C-alpha cells in the first residue's frame, strides 16, 4: 500500500514537471527585432506586461508570449513585378488619362516602446500579425505572416495610393509619362506628403507608427496602351519629316555650291579670254597649243593644184 502511494506521488510529480516544461518556455529576441511581452498564463488575461524587450535579449522559464517586431527597414512594393506586394498604382491625370505608376515605399516601424505597444493593441493583435524570430512562414517565405501585409496595405499602401492620386491630378498625362523633370518632382512631392505630421498615413492609423519614409517612383505608363503607341507613331512621322527637311536642305546647299563653282569657273574663263584681247585671238592660242590643229591653213585657189 505504501509503495503504491509513493508510486502514485512519483507519477504526479513527473506529470507536474512535464506540464511545467510545456507551460514554461524561453524567448530570444534577434538583433534586428524588439518584443512586446504579453501575459498568457492559465490564470491571467492576454494583456501587455511591462516594458518592451530590447534586441539581443534572451530569457528562460516563462509562460508569457513574446510578440516580435522588426527594427530594420521594410517596404511596400507596388511595382507589379514578380515578388512585389501589389500591382502598380493607378492615378488619373489632369487631362483625364488613367496611368499605371509603379511605386516603392520604404519605412521603418516605430519601436519606441509606448508607440509599439499601442500599435500592437490597435493593429497587430486585431489582425493577428506575427513575426517569427527565426525561420520563415511557409506561405510568404518570409519571417512574417500574411496578416502583416494586410496591415501594411491598410496603413501604408492605401494612403500612399490616395496621396499619389492627388499629386498626379496636377499634371497632363504626357508629362507624367515621358517628361524627365516630372517624375522626380512627383517623387519629391509624394515623399514630402508622406513624411509630414498630418500625412494620410498618420490620419489613417490615427498615429505615426512609421518613420524614415522614402519613396521611389518608376516609369509611368498609360493604361490605354494605344496612347503611347500613337505618340510613338507621331514621333516617327516627325522624325521622318525632319529627316526629309534636312535632306532637302543638304541638296539645296549642294546645288547652290555647284552653281557658285560654275560661276567662278565662268568668270575665270572670261578673264582669261579678255587677256587675249578677243575671242578669236584666244581660239588661235588654244589651237596652237592643241596637237593636229593648224590655226593658219593654206588657202585653196580654184584651178590651181599643188600636186606635183
C-alpha positions in Angstrom: 0.0 0.0 0.0 2.8 2.4 1.0 4.7 1.6 -2.2 1.6 2.2 -4.3 1.1 5.6 -2.7 4.8 6.5 -3.4 4.4 5.3 -7.0 1.3 7.5 -7.4 3.1 10.5 -6.0 6.0 9.9 -8.2 3.7 9.8 -11.3 2.1 13.0 -10.2 5.5 14.7 -9.8 6.6 13.6 -13.2 3.3 14.9 -14.7 3.7 18.2 -13.0 7.3 18.5 -14.2 6.3 17.7 -17.7 3.4 20.1 -17.5 5.8 22.8 -16.3 8.2 22.1 -19.1 5.3 22.6 -21.6 3.9 25.6 -19.8 7.2 27.4 -19.4 9.4 28.3 -22.3 12.2 30.6 -23.2 12.5 33.5 -25.6 15.2 35.0 -27.7 14.9 38.5 -29.3 17.1 38.8 -32.5 19.4 41.7 -33.0 17.1 43.3 -35.6 13.9 43.0 -33.5 12.2 44.0 -30.3 9.5 42.2 -28.5 6.2 43.1 -26.7 5.6 40.9 -23.7 2.1 39.6 -23.5 0.7 37.6 -20.5 -0.5 34.2 -21.5 -0.6 32.1 -18.3 -3.6 29.8 -17.4 -4.8 32.3 -14.8 -4.3 35.7 -16.4 -5.7 37.6 -19.4 -3.8 38.2 -22.6 -2.5 41.7 -21.9 0.7 43.6 -22.3 3.1 43.2 -19.4 5.9 45.6 -18.5 8.3 47.3 -20.9 9.3 46.1 -24.3 12.1 43.6 -24.5 15.1 45.1 -26.4 17.1 43.4 -29.2 19.5 40.6 -28.4 17.8 39.6 -25.2 17.2 36.0 -24.0 15.1 34.6 -21.2 14.0 31.2 -19.8 11.2 29.6 -17.9 8.4 31.9 -18.7 4.8 31.2 -19.8 4.3 34.7 -21.3 4.1 35.2 -25.0 6.6 37.5 -26.8 5.4 39.2 -30.0 8.4 40.2 -32.2 8.6 43.3 -34.4 11.3 44.4 -36.8 13.7 47.4 -36.3 15.1 47.0 -39.8 13.8 48.8 -42.9 10.6 47.5 -44.5 8.8 48.4 -47.8 5.6 48.2 -49.7 6.5 47.3 -53.3 3.7 48.4 -55.7 5.6 47.8 -59.0 3.7 44.7 -60.3 7.0 42.8 -60.7 7.5 39.2 -59.6 7.7 39.1 -55.8 6.1 42.6 -55.4 3.4 43.2 -52.8 0.9 44.5 -55.3 0.4 45.8 -58.8 1.2 49.3 -59.9 -0.9 52.1 -58.5 -3.3 53.8 -60.9 -3.9 57.6 -61.0 -5.9 59.9 -63.3 -4.1 62.9 -64.8 -5.2 66.5 -65.2 -6.4 65.7 -68.8 -8.3 62.6 -67.6 -5.9 59.8 -68.6 -5.5 56.9 -66.3 -1.9 56.0 -65.7 -0.1 53.0 -64.2 2.5 54.3 -61.8 5.0 51.9 -60.0 5.9 53.0 -56.5 8.1 51.6 -53.8 7.6 53.0 -50.2 10.4 52.2 -47.7 10.0 52.8 -44.0 10.7 51.6 -40.5 8.2 50.6 -37.8 8.5 53.0 -34.8 9.7 50.7 -32.0 9.7 53.3 -29.2 8.0 51.1 -26.5 4.8 53.1 -25.8 4.2 53.6 -29.6 4.9 49.9 -30.3 2.6 48.7 -27.6 -0.1 51.0 -28.9 0.5 49.6 -32.5 0.3 46.0 -31.1 -3.0 46.7 -29.3 -4.7 48.5 -32.2 -3.5 46.6 -35.2 -1.1 43.7 -34.6 -3.3 41.9 -32.1 -6.5 42.8 -34.0 -5.2 41.4 -37.3 -3.1 38.6 -35.6 0.1 39.9 -37.1 3.0 37.7 -36.3 6.8 37.8 -36.8 9.0 34.8 -36.2 12.3 35.3 -34.5 13.8 32.6 -36.7 12.9 30.7 -39.7 10.1 31.7 -42.1 6.4 31.4 -42.6 5.8 28.9 -45.3 3.1 30.9 -47.1 5.2 34.0 -47.6 8.7 32.6 -47.5 9.5 35.4 -45.0 9.6 35.9 -41.3 6.1 37.5 -41.2 2.6 36.1 -41.9 0.1 37.4 -44.5 -1.7 39.5 -41.8 1.3 41.8 -41.7 0.8 42.5 -45.4 -2.9 43.2 -44.7 -2.0 45.8 -42.1 0.6 47.4 -44.4 -1.9 47.6 -47.2 -4.4 49.4 -45.0 -1.9 51.7 -43.2 0.8 52.3 -45.9 -0.3 51.3 -49.4 -3.8 52.7 -49.4 -2.8 56.2 -48.0 0.1 56.3 -50.4 -2.1 55.5 -53.4 -4.6 58.2 -52.4 -1.8 60.8 -51.9 -0.4 60.0 -55.3 -3.8 60.5 -56.9 -4.0 64.0 -55.5 -0.5 64.9 -56.8 -0.9 63.4 -60.3 -4.1 65.4 -60.9 -1.9 68.5 -61.4 -0.1 67.1 -64.5 -1.0 66.2 -68.0 -0.5 62.5 -69.0 2.4 63.2 -71.4 4.3 64.9 -68.7 3.7 62.0 -66.2 4.6 59.5 -68.9 7.7 61.0 -70.6 8.8 64.3 -69.1 12.2 63.9 -67.4 11.5 66.6 -64.9 8.0 65.5 -63.8 8.9 62.0 -62.4 11.4 63.3 -59.8 9.0 66.2 -59.0 6.2 63.7 -58.3 8.6 61.5 -56.3 9.6 64.5 -54.1 6.1 65.7 -53.5 4.9 62.2 -52.6 7.8 61.7 -50.2 7.2 65.1 -48.5 3.5 64.4 -48.2 4.0 61.0 -46.6 6.7 62.4 -44.2 4.5 65.2 -43.0 3.0 65.1 -39.5 -0.5 65.2 -40.9 0.0 62.7 -43.8 -2.7 60.4 -44.8 -0.7 57.5 -43.3 -0.9 59.3 -39.9 -4.5 60.2 -40.4 -5.4 56.6 -41.4 -3.6 54.9 -38.5 -4.6 57.7 -36.0 -0.9 57.8 -35.0 2.6 58.0 -36.5 3.6 54.3 -36.5 6.1 54.6 -39.3 9.3 56.6 -39.7 12.2 57.1 -42.1 9.8 57.1 -45.1 11.2 57.3 -48.6 9.6 56.9 -52.0 10.8 55.6 -55.3 8.6 56.3 -58.4 9.1 54.3 -61.5 8.3 54.8 -65.2 4.6 55.6 -65.6 2.6 54.1 -68.5 -0.9 55.0 -69.8 -3.5 52.3 -69.0 -4.6 52.6 -72.7 -1.5 51.4 -74.5 -2.8 52.9 -77.7 -2.0 56.3 -76.4 1.7 55.7 -76.1 1.7 53.8 -79.4 0.1 56.8 -81.1 2.7 59.2 -79.7 5.4 56.8 -80.9 4.0 56.9 -84.4 3.7 60.6 -84.3 7.3 60.9 -83.2 8.3 58.7 -86.1 6.5 60.9 -88.6 8.1 64.0 -87.1 11.5 62.3 -87.3 10.8 61.3 -91.0 9.7 64.9 -91.8 12.8 66.3 -90.1 15.0 63.9 -92.0 13.4 64.8 -95.3 13.7 68.5 -94.5 17.4 68.0 -93.6 18.0 66.1 -96.9 16.3 68.9 -98.9 18.4 71.5 -97.2 21.5 69.5 -97.9 20.5 69.1 -101.6 19.8 72.8 -101.9 23.1 73.7 -100.4 24.9 71.3 -102.8 23.2 72.8 -105.8 24.0 76.3 -104.7 27.6 75.3 -104.2 27.7 73.8 -107.7 26.2 77.0 -109.2 28.8 79.0 -107.3 31.6 76.9 -108.7 30.2 77.2 -112.2 30.0 80.9 -111.9 33.5 81.1 -110.6 34.8 79.0 -113.4 32.9 81.2 -116.0 34.4 84.3 -114.5 37.8 82.8 -114.7 37.4 81.8 -118.3 36.1 85.3 -119.2 39.1 86.9 -117.6 41.4 84.5 -119.5 39.8 85.4 -122.8 39.9 89.1 -122.0 43.7 88.7 -121.6 44.0 87.9 -125.3 42.0 90.9 -126.4 39.4 89.0 -128.4 37.7 85.6 -128.6 39.4 85.0 -132.0 42.8 85.5 -130.5 42.0 83.2 -127.6 40.8 80.5 -130.0 44.0 80.8 -132.1 46.1 80.4 -129.0 44.1 77.4 -128.0 44.6 75.8 -131.4 48.3 76.5 -131.4 48.6 74.6 -128.1 46.4 71.7 -129.4 48.1 68.8 -131.4 47.0 68.5 -135.0 45.3 71.9 -135.0 46.5 74.5 -137.6 45.3 78.0 -136.9 46.6 79.2 -140.3 45.6 76.7 -143.1 46.8 77.1 -146.7 44.3 78.9 -148.9 42.5 77.0 -151.6 42.7 78.7 -155.1 40.3 77.4 -157.7 42.1 75.8 -160.8 45.4 75.7 -159.0 46.7 72.3 -157.9 49.5 71.7 -155.5 50.1 68.2 -156.8 53.4 67.6 -158.5 
